[in-house]
């Protein structure tokens, strides 16, 4: 297998308010406190809902892809993420099938690949190098 499920992401405007809402209304638990990923221009937190990992993501100030998404579509489901130890093979497979993508480096230095939603029937897929 090229990749294993990591989490789903929910785009939110106010990450602290979202954490409070999901903890109190749904009983989800905070698994990882809010962190800032400067290179990706986002704040993130991980919640757990009966073993399912849910990443809340909120844009840092300024014009970002995530800010445009929120302004256009509003808060909600944003993307599905997978971990992989075979980033080059994943990239090759995406290229072979005409799936457009962009590769970035996260603050920790690991490679992160995002597919273009129009190349994946509207779904943003993220691959993170394990």
N, C-alpha and C positions, 0 to 999 in steps of 0.2 A: 504494500500500500504506500502510495506517495505521501499521504498526509492524513493526520488524524484531527477530529473535531476539537476545536479549542473553545469557542464561545460564539454567542450572537451579540450584536451590539445594538443598543438603543441610543439614538441621538436625542439629546436634551439641551434645553437652553440653560437651565440652572441645575447643576449636578447635585448640589447639596439638598435642594428641594426634592429632586427626584429620588435620592437615597431615602430621605425621610418618608416619602409617599410609598415607595415600594416596600420598605421595612414595616411601616405601620399598617398599611392597607392590605398588603399581600403576604406578609410574614416572611419575606425574603431576608436573608442575612448578609451583612457586609463581610465579604471575604478579604478584600484588599482596599485599604483606605485610598482616598483621592491622591493621585499622583499627576504631575505635569510632564508631558512629553513635548519638550520645546521643539524638537526637530519635526514632529508631526503636527505641531500647533494645536494640541488638544489637552484636556484634562480627562482622566479616566478613573473609574472605580469598578471593582468587580463585586457583583452580588451573586449569591447562590440561592437557587430555588429548587430544592429537592435534588441537589446534585448537578443541575444544569447551571453552567456559568453564564452570567449575563454581564456584559461590559457596558457601563454607562459612559458615553462620551459627550463632551461639551467643548465647543471651540474656544480657543484663547481669543482675546480681543483682536479686532482687525478683520480683514477680508480673507476668508479661508474657504476651501471646498465645503467643509462641514457647515460653516455659517450660511453659504449659498443654499445648501441642502435644506437647512432648517427654515430659511426665509421662504423657500419655494414650496416645500412639502410639509413643513411643520415637524413636530417631534414624533418619534416613532421608530420602527424597525429601520436599521441602517445597513447592516452587513452581517455576513457569517464568516467566521475565521477558522483557519486550520493551521496546525503546526506541521512543519516538515523538516526532515533532515536532508531532503533531496531537492533543494531550491533550484539548482540548475536543470534538473530533470523536469520539474514542474514548469519552469520557463520554456523549455524545449517543447513540452506537450502543448502549452498554451499557444506558442508560435505555430506549431504544426497544424493546429485547428483554427487558426485565424482569430484567436481571442486577444484583443488588445489589452495591454496592461502597462503599469508603471511600477518601477522598482525604486524603493527609498531605503534609507538607513534609519533605524530607530535610535533613540538616545543611547541605548545599550550597545549599539553597533551592529545588531543583527539585521539581516536583510528582511525587508517587508515588501510584498508584491500585492498590488491591488488590481483587480480586473476592471475593465471598463464595463459598466452595467449594460450598455447597448450590445456588447459582445456576449452577454450571458443572460439574455432574456430578462433584462431589468434588474438582475441581482449583482450587487457588489460583493465580490469574494476576496478575502484577504488571506494570504499565505505568509506565515511568520517562520523564519528560519529557527529551528530548534537548537 
